[in-house]
Structures are given as structure tokens and as C-alpha cells.
């Protein structure tokens, strides 16, 4: 059963929001939409920014501290504590689309739209508007679109998320949101796992660390994993981890691929969690693969190539081959007949390459990092 705002694991995405933080005795300055504003004082602020329990707490002293949470480093998981049983569940990968809204606040808490004052605010109050996409977030981290709605938020700094099981209940979870008065417009929401903080008073920019704690910036796949998370192609495994070296099952791979397709899937009820995604993928699975297909088994490189090849045939794309050569791997003879065309397709499109010694390793299992790399390349081919 599909659930909306207060039912099911639903997530608010694609927000265009302003959150104003007012403070103290600093000189008031009117910020028009896109006007940029100015630095209030070069003096180092005594304000602080702290992270705790998935929320950002703003504390200001005599000058307002403007904190920017940008969409440049998206990809963290958002933990929601289930009020029904107290257990923490992970909702994967917030996606944010840029937009703009004409509200802004002054350091003393007055709210303006362009140059017209629209209301007085108290300290720490907010004026904002959410343009929301509802997403039904499954337990495995996949996301399906529910619908679109507009909501106004006045006088608070939290957005309400619905979380539920078969019983209906509401749970309010605070998500930090703000507007930074910059010449290039607005910045938006990110998660506590991936923050960019900017203090307008000090001008000091603090970059967050990697999105996933187990993906080192020195790893060869680091950039691809970060990009995959930022684009919403791939989710973590929970608790801020990605498990890059773990094998990926057929079911997990088909889940990622079906989500990438953008199609609305017809739910299959009463079975395993992956039945919906396997049902979607049936036209992509060649006969030779069906003989050994097991959703819970680790997917092999040749089967991943075969599925990618059939996916490229099924969906139009603007991508062009990076080379026209037929791959000449030393173990090409080990590639199954049903996967041969797929291996050629992914090789020519630059989606997959060989291993050391010019080998393709068709029966080797694919790791999550390898799939992330291929999905980023697939996004390039599909023009995303």
C-alpha cells in the first residue's frame, strides 16, 4: 500500500527553502533576492555551530552567524528513530534540486522579500517555503516518487517527515535549513553526514569529510562513490558506511538499475523485498542467465555486463562509444555466449574495462565500489 506524508517511510526532497537566523545588536542590512548582501563585520564571531543527534544547533552571540548547508556534498544517510519500537532506521540519500525564493532575513531578525519588509521575527525564528517531492523510501534504500506538494513553514526550523509501519503515527524530525546571501543565489539542504559550513562573519569555510566513513579519499574509487551518492545513483549501507569491497547481489544490482531507469514500478506483494525489481528486470535477463539466476547470490561481472548491455538497448541514450574496437581480453573465451554482446557494449561505451593482465574476469563477483564506478559511467552515457 502506498503511503504519503504521514504514512510509510516518506522523505521530503527537492526543497527550495529559506531559514533566517536573527540575532542581537548587529547593524541591520536589507538583503534583496539575489542582491548578495555584505559582510557585517570582520570581527571573529563568538557564535558556535554544533552537530548532535542528526541536528545542527545554532548559537549566536553579538553577531549573527550565517551557516550554509549546501547541496554540493549530498549523499549522507539520515537516521530516523522509529517511535514505535525505538530502533533507528536509515533513509538513504537526500536529493536536492536547486531553486530560488525571494525571502531573506537581516541579522536582527527582520524578514524581507526584495526590499519590502514582510514581518518581524524573533531570534531563531524562520520564514520559509518548501516545494516538496514526496518519496516512498523502502527499507532497502530505494526511492519511489509519491507526488508533489507545496508547504509554508513559519516560525520554526524543522520540516515534518512521516514515518510509519502498518500503524499510523507521526514523528517530527528536525532538518537544518538555511539561505546564504550570496551573489550566485541560494544554497539548500544536506544531511549531517555531509556538511559544508560557511561563516559569513569570519569568512572561514569548513569542508566536511568523506560522505562514507569506510571510503578513504585515497581509494581509487573514492570520486566515483562520492559522485554516485551525490547523484542519487547509489545509497550507503547504513551508519554512514558504504561497504565498497562487499559483493553485490543480483537483487541489489537490479534495484539500483531499476531506480536508475526512472520507471514507475508495479509492486509485487506477498513475496521477498526484491520481487518488484526482479519482475521489472525480467525482459533484461537473457535465457542463459535465467538458468542460474539467484537474486540473493553475488552478481558476476559478465552478468552485470549482459544486463547493462540489454539496458542500453532498451532505453534511448545520447552516449557515444569511446572506442569501436572489439575487446580482446585474454579470457574472452571464458565469457558466456549470452553475455558476449554485453561485454562488448560496456567495453565500447566505457562502462567496464578489464583487470590486470588484460583479463575481463567474467566469473568474478562485482563489488559495490565497482558497481558505483559503472553507474557513474552509465549516468554519463545516459546524459544525466
Buried (B, 14 or more C-beta within 10 A) or exposed (E): EEBEBBBBBBBBBBBBBBBBBBBBEBEEBBBBBBBEBEEBBEEEBEBEBEEEEBBBEBEBEEBBBBBBBBBBBBBBBBBBBBEEEEEEBBBBBBBBEEBEBBBBBBBBBBBBBBEEEEBEBEEBBBBBBBBBBBBBBBEEBBBBEBEEEEBEBEEBBBBBBBBBEEEEEEBEBBBBBBBBBBEEBBBBBBBBBBBBBBBBBBEEEEEBEBBBEBBEEEBEBBEBBBBBBBBBBBBBBBEBBBBBEBBBBBBBBBBBBBBBBEEEBEEBEEEEBBBBBBBBBEEBBBEBBEEEBEBEBBBBBBBBBBBBBBBBEEEEBEBEEBEEEEBEBEBBEEBBEBBBBBBBBBBBBBBBBBEEEEBBBBEBBBBBBBBBBBBBBBBBBBEB
